Amino acid sequence: MDIIYLLIPLALIFVAVAVWAFFWAVDNGQYDDLESPSHSILFDQEPSPQQPTPSKQASENKAND
Amino acid sequence: MAKQMANQSTCYHCGETISGKAPCFAVINGTSHPMCCPGCQFVAEAIEGEGLAHYYQYRTEQALKLGQDKAPTTDYTVYDRKALQTQLVSQQLNGQCHVSLSIEGITCAACIWLLEKHLNQLKGVEQASVNLTTHRAYIQYLPEHVKLSEIMQHIAYIGYLPHPFSMDKQQQLAQQEYRKSIRRLAVAGIGTMQVMMYAIALYAGALQGMEDSYRDFIRWVSFLLATPVVFYAAQPFFKAAWRDVKARHLSMDFPVATAIGAAYTASTWAMLTGSGEVYFDSVCMFTFFLLISRFLEMRARHHTTQQGSGLLKLLPDKATRIDDNSQEQAIAAIEVEMGYTLRIKPGEPVPADGVIIQGQTTCNEAMLTGEYLPVTKQVSDTVLAGTINVEHAIDIQVTATGQTTRLAHIVSLLEQAQQEKPFIAQLADRVASYFVTAVILIAAVVYSYWSQHNPADAFWITLAVLVVTCPCALSLATPTALTAAMGRLYQQGLLITGNHVLESLTHINHIIFDKTGTLTEGKLTLEQVIPTNSTLSPETMLDLIAALEAHSEHPIAKTFAERATPLRAKSVTNHPGYGIEGSISSHPASSNDSNPEIRKAQRYRVGKSVFICSWLNIPLLDPPEPVGQWLLFASEQEVLGWIKLADTLRQDSAHTIHDLQQQNMQLSLLSGDQPNVVKRVAETLSISSWQANMTPEDKLAQLQTLQQQGKNVLMVGDGINDVPILAAANVSVSLGCGSDLAKNTADIVLLNNQLNSLLTVFDIAKQTRNTIRTNLVWALSYNLVALPLAACGIIQPWMAAIGMASSSLLVVANALRLTRTSKCSTKQHLQTQPSQITPLETAP
């Protein structure tokens, strides 16, 4: 059972890393909006493949992609 | 009354009902859809043109109505001026610019998708992200490829209203608090999971036997993990407890802090001496549970402060200055100084207090005074910042800017009122102070008894007493019930922004209502049509008036805006404060009305009696009834009829007032409007106590008199003039369509704009109070049973832990009953909720 003297401190290091990563994410504003990301993931799949037809004011400013 | 057309359709973009034939159409995904106005059509076509038409499939709420007869054309170039750029935009070393915009018109998650997609397609925009909670866009762009004004223009193209955003102090604090508490939650959560894991090892060891060296090692590990939880995550409890001690007024925070502190210290002692029991797991779990309920509460509280762009929104961002060479020059509103000459065009808000030096017009002062009809303004009259110029362009000389305006004065009154706000002591806090005293006394008695009879066990038995009486269930009793009730109310479109609100509501015995926009709709509607000429049908008469009013921006004209008249008026002149005149040339063949009266070109006038009678050279006519807003309509030859306009009551006002009176509430009506109007509303609703012509100061004084008489007052209002009294009332309610400032000040926001939701709030407040009571009774009786057993030394630590957990769970389960919707109402409330949000007229 002496292995716990190695494994538990290792686990503690992982915990410290996890907390640090979480703090980093909070500071980057990752948790500022808890509502929209859960929806937006669904919006990006195209329901029917369709070529966008650039209209008058849209074509002026569209990136050439 | 205006006749309802049989064939109705709804605007595909904003969902507004179109009576009759739709004025325009837009082709989306190959299908032609009806649109209520060219503004909506333009936006829908722009969205389709960008290939973003999926928006219409994804959205769960309707879009903002544009209510314009043309494409969005607001000029944003003023934001490219240096004075505003340095304030709004932060430029990085690599030339990239960062800007935050507050966006009006976001209704659901699909709006976020639409905005992000559209903005990220723009050339020069590096990254754009939009926050659904705060309605804020954060945009990184390259200024050499795209200007800020162009970005804002593009947001306007797809039907949203961008406002520059600069975080005010309150919002900054809210964001800091939010981030801090989410960090605390994480530390407590991760800590709890880890410590629980090791606690299971310790429990297993206690049953099966475990070498002391391993046991001590695991205790040390638990100690290491629990320490940040106690010193970082639980910090708010300790701070609040210390504040309680200094204020000599104990709240629930004190027993919480004592429990966490005592259990942690005792466990540390047990660990160091290798004796007794450790309770690190209980400490962490307790902290985590409490932090969760506080976090949810805080999110509800921040909901209103985070939206909107602070006070900035009350005033426009730009102004038109007339420089020394009499040239118009667009400047930023913050550049305005005393003595400047500004030109204010019709429909624009006034950027600073000033005196008119040229022109005459009417100003809508409803936000500041509550009077819903625009006030006539002539040369040397004062116009106030924040009011809206309705009819004609005027030139003003600035007499006050920024902090010296009337508007700023009302805001400072608000701050003063907030400090004097009386609070009703919360039930749990009162219980807490008795509880703490009792526990400390009992613990002292137990310790002194056992130290004489069995000194070796005295410390551990006393500790068991403290753990058993741990106020876990007691301190969860109130917040869980409140959070559950707030969640349920939010589903019904009611936002509660303070912790004290639901409890305070049950003590309310007096309600003050504002009139305009609260009991009434806050806009004019047509009430009565009386043609005096028998050959003219009311319908034709209204068509004629609508044709004239189509040329006016006056609120009276808006009453007719939705009427699709086949007639067109020409050479129309506005006479501010009096009426409107114009000639209507021909009658279209499509109409069945063969009245020859309107076949040939005629000049018509609609307006005040005096305006018409002087034109026709006849003696002044009196309106059919003395009350109400009556307009006379006439042709060159004769008087044709009367129409009556009124600010109608909300549909649910009467029954809400009636039900509240049934509940023995005293009601009063305080309004800034004219006495005859206020009197009529008060009489219709049978409110016996009413006062008119009230300034914000008067209202505040009236409220404070009531409070000195020992009344607990609830205030319902929506305008800026109500803000000070909202802040001072024991509980304040604002409507979702009210001004931003009122919403930020109010304790309850009726997001669904339904006055009868007040009854729901009272109802749920009562249920919540009952739940809190049963929770407290249960938590206390558990303690009463467990305490004697612990004092006798019968209870083992593990029994205490199980008892504590189960009593907490029971309290939480009891509170969750509040989220269950009883029988009918919730769904109905949601469905009848009007989809449009803030009316557009107030936007700069």
Contacts between the chains, C-beta under 8 A, distances in Angstrom:
chain1	res1	chain2	res2	distance
A	1	B	214	6.5
A	4	B	214	7.1
A	4	B	217	7.2
A	4	B	218	8.0
A	5	B	217	7.0
A	8	B	217	7.5
A	8	B	218	7.7
A	8	B	221	5.5
A	11	B	194	7.7
A	12	B	221	7.0
A	12	B	224	6.9
A	12	B	225	7.5
A	15	B	190	6.2
A	15	B	194	5.9
A	15	B	225	7.3
A	18	B	190	6.3
A	19	B	186	6.7
A	19	B	187	6.4
A	19	B	190	6.0
A	22	B	183	7.5
A	22	B	186	4.8
A	22	B	190	7.7
A	23	B	183	5.9
A	23	B	186	7.7
A	26	B	179	5.4
A	26	B	182	5.7
A	26	B	183	5.6
A	26	B	186	7.7
A	27	B	179	7.3
A	31	B	179	7.6
A	31	B	182	5.3
A	32	B	131	6.0
A	32	B	133	7.2
A	32	B	134	7.2
A	32	B	175	7.7
A	32	B	178	7.6
A	33	B	131	4.3
A	33	B	132	5.5
A	33	B	133	5.2
A	33	B	134	7.3
A	34	B	133	7.0
A	35	B	109	6.9
A	35	B	132	4.6
A	35	B	133	5.6
A	36	B	109	4.9
A	36	B	112	4.5
A	36	B	130	7.5
A	36	B	131	7.2
A	36	B	132	3.6
A	36	B	133	7.8
A	38	B	109	7.9
A	39	B	58	7.9
A	39	B	108	8.0
A	39	B	109	3.4
A	39	B	110	7.5
A	39	B	112	7.6
A	39	B	113	7.6
A	40	B	109	6.4
A	40	B	112	6.2
A	40	B	113	5.4
A	40	B	116	7.7
A	42	B	58	7.4
A	43	B	54	6.9
A	43	B	58	5.2
A	43	B	109	7.6
A	43	B	110	6.6
A	43	B	113	4.2
A	44	B	113	7.7
A	46	B	54	7.2
A	47	B	54	6.3
A	47	B	57	6.5
A	50	B	29	7.6
A	50	B	51	7.1
A	51	B	51	7.6
A	52	B	49	7.7
A	52	B	50	6.6
A	52	B	51	2.3
A	52	B	52	7.9
A	53	B	49	6.8
A	53	B	51	7.3
A	54	B	49	6.4
A	54	B	50	7.9
A	55	B	45	6.4
A	55	B	46	6.9
A	55	B	48	7.4
A	55	B	49	2.8
A	55	B	50	7.7
A	56	B	49	7.4
A	57	B	46	6.6
A	57	B	49	7.4
A	57	B	157	6.5
A	58	B	46	6.7
A	58	B	49	4.4
A	58	B	50	5.1
A	61	B	121	8.0
A	61	B	122	5.6
A	61	B	123	6.1
A	61	B	146	7.9
A	61	B	150	7.4
A	61	B	154	6.9
A	62	B	50	8.0
A	62	B	121	5.8
A	62	B	122	7.7
A	62	B	123	7.2
A	63	B	121	5.9
A	63	B	122	6.9
A	63	B	123	4.8
A	64	B	123	7.9
A	65	B	121	8.0
